[in-house]
Each structure stands twice: as C-alpha cells, then as structure tokens.
Amino acid sequence: MTDTALPLLPCYLNGEFSTLRDAKVSVMDRGFIFGDGVYEVVPSYAGRLFRFDEHMARLDRSLGELRIANPMSHAQWKELVLQLMEKYAQAMDKPVAQTDQLIYIQVTRGVAMRDHIMPPGLTPTVFVTSNRLYIYPEAERTQGVACITADDFRWKKAHVKSTSLAGAVLARQLSADAGATETVMFRDGFLSEAAASNMWVVKGGKLIGTPKDNLVLEGIRYGLFETLCREAGIPFELRRIARDEVFAADELLVSSATKEVLPVTRLDGQPIGTGRPGPIYQALYAGYQRAKLA
C-alpha cells in the first residue's frame, strides 16, 4: 500500500494532529528498527470509552517492563483520545455518539542511532489513531467459529503488549491460511492464548482461564469476565489448562477488544462440546452487552 492509498483518517503523532497519509516517523525510530515499543487498543461504543482505566493500567505495566517512562498522565491520554474520537467522527460526517471506534495507542522508545542498548534520555514517540470498530456477524455468534492449534513459538514475555509482534503475525497467518478465526497456542502441553486473543474453557458450568503470568497477555476481559461471572453466579478459576482439557471442554471461548467474546465450536476440525454455542457463552455475551451501556 502506498501513502496515497492510505485513508484520510485522523491521527496524532508527537504533539500534532494529522492524517494517516501525512504522518511520518524517522527511519531511526526504535519502534521501526527493533519493535522497541508498546501499544494499546481501546474500544469505544457510541462515543463512550470502554474500560479505559484498565487499558491505561496495562499500558503502564507494559511501559514499565520496557523501562519507558509514560509520556502522559492518564488524564492527558483520555483528553487526547477523546479529541481524536471527535476528529474521526467528523471525518465520517457523524456525531461521535453514533460511532463505534477502535483507538490504537503506540509508544516507542524514540529515535536514536541503532544500538541494542537502551539509550537514556530519549523522547518517546507517541502515535494514536482511530478506526471503525468491526462487529462480528450474528451468524458467527449463533453458529460459533472454527479455530486451529499450534505450538506457542513466541517469546516468554507475552504479558508485555509489545509492538514486536512477528510471532503473533505468523501464528495468526496459520489460521488465516486455514480459513479459521484464530490460532490457539500451547506451550509444553498447556494452553497459553491465541495469536491475538485470550482463550477460555468451560467445564461443568465453570469458566476457566489461564494464569496471569509472563506467558499470557492479561486481556482487559480478565477483570470483566470475573465480574460478569460473579454477577451471574458462574464459578471462575484461573489455572494451567492441559491440551486434553481444551478439546474435552463443554464450551471454548475466545475474547479480545474486537471479538468481545465468541464461541469456538470447532478446533482442528473437531467439535467442541455440542458443536453449538453454550449457556456460559450466552450469559457472558449478554453481560458484556450490558457492561457496554453501564
């Protein structure tokens, strides 16, 4: 894709609002050279940010792991994001309250001559943009989606929402090549997560997720699902999940900012549970929709 083919969507780069066609970063930016940066993806429904504080807390954690100082306070981030949402709505010729948006935030260490050592005193590069929030078709919610499995060949700091995403790109391409929705990954025989999503197993009416450790990115839905389960009286547990347990699940769910929560009804061509979305999925999806309006 050439610069001229990029859409004229608004963005923010290092103190200035621009468009995706016009914004430029240095070729010596460490985000370009090393993938030395972090990102967040925040959904907004009808002009209202969803769990923004939780996204900011995770941004703090990721920046801290890479030893990059947060260039803004949470209040400054929110003000910037709200301004960008308004600009996106104007570009779409709609009131912001009539738009569902997906805001992308990226912070890199900044510009320096190429050296693996972290140079001190750099000014972080800040890039923010927004786009339409894709809503998965109702057919995929009523019928469920298919996924495939793969060994988790990524690095062991998956808890950092890093821009170094070559492993995730390769993993996601495996499922794209197979016509599947996601690639469910296993490390040493235990479930970790999917290429761009978290995974959840339902067994005996209990929702089970993987531990919050360095092998899994703690999705914002971790806290949300725990709350929704408590409200619905659904047992909730985080622990290591063996590969056999995944295939023997009553239900298998995939979650992310864009997917919200989706039922996985086939894995490597095998049906999961009854092969149809189950009651725990239905309860979580309904609770999720209520949470968006709260």
Secondary structure, 3 states (H helix, E strand, C coil): CCHHHCCCCEEEECCEEEECCCCCCCCCEHHHHCCCEEEEEEEEECCEECCHHHHHHHHHHHHHHCCCCCCCCHHHHHHHHHHHHHHHHHHCCCCHHHCCEEEEEEEECCECCCCCCCCCCCCCEEEEEEEECCCCCHHHHHHCEEEEEEECCCCCCCCCCECCCHHHHHHHHHHHHCCCCEEEEEECCEEEEECCCEEEEEECCEEEECCCCCCCCCCCHHHHHHHHHHHHCCCEEECCCEHHHHHCCCEEEEEECCCEEEEEEEECCEECCCCCCCHHHHHHHHHHHHHHHC
